Amino acid sequence: MQLHQLTEHIYYTDHDPAVDRPVLGYITGSRFAVMIDAGNSASHVQDYLTLLTAQGLKAPKYCALTHWHWDHTFGLHAFPGETIACRQTNDELRRLAQWSWDEAAMQARLAAGTEIAFADEHIRTEYAHPEDIIVRKAAITFDNTLELDLGGLTCRLLHVPSAHSEDAVVIHIPEEQLLFIGDCYNDDFYHDHYRDLSKTRALHAALDLLDFELALPGHSAPLAKTDLLAFLQRFF
């Protein structure tokens, strides 16, 4: 895993498809810094923090989640600062926190369709012992928007429509013309890759209104706003 610098204030890590580790973001102002997404394990969080230390960057005060899926949230318990999620994300994390992670429970969820094979496979790759999984809710919640003043830099968390997940959140840094988008532009992995076209159109409209030039997805390289909007428009 490497840490890439986009601007003076914005960094991001590689995604790793082998263990479904998503991009983790870092936004730093003069007052404090924010981590974007919590990764899929305590090990993922520690690797991220080690990269920051090696670059001489200050530890993030907050970790903000883009949505509830395991690869973006199962490291939350290992983050040493304050944690932020939209209310719908915390509702889902509350549900997952009740799950058992022994073999019988994992197999039962697959059989019932509560869990999908893609997630199960990568959880087993990341975790030698799934019983070690710890699911935590965020301490700070919001409904539609939350704005943080990082010091010379604004971090706006916005709940947006999404075919991928009902709780999708994007993080807008207007001064940098940049947007962390998580997986909001994808289809719904938990319902056989179904794409709700009305939600896709609504997401396109919401993103079109935002002032940014570059978007950082959760599992691929940064892309231009024009390319992101063009991708979504293909489904209209």
Buried (B, 14 or more C-beta within 10 A) or exposed (E): BEBBEBBEBBBBBBBBEEBBBBBBBBBBBEEBBBBBBBBBBBBBBEBBBEBBEEEEBEEBBBBBBBBBBBBBBBBBBBBEBBBBBBEBBBBBBEEBBEEEBEEEBBEEBBEEEEBBEEBBEBBBEBBEEBEEBEBBBBBEBBEEEBEBEBEEBBBBBBBBBBBBBBBBBBBBBBBBBBBBBBBBBBBBBBEEEEEBEEBBBBBBEBBEEBEBEBBBBBBEEBBEBEEBBEEBEEBE
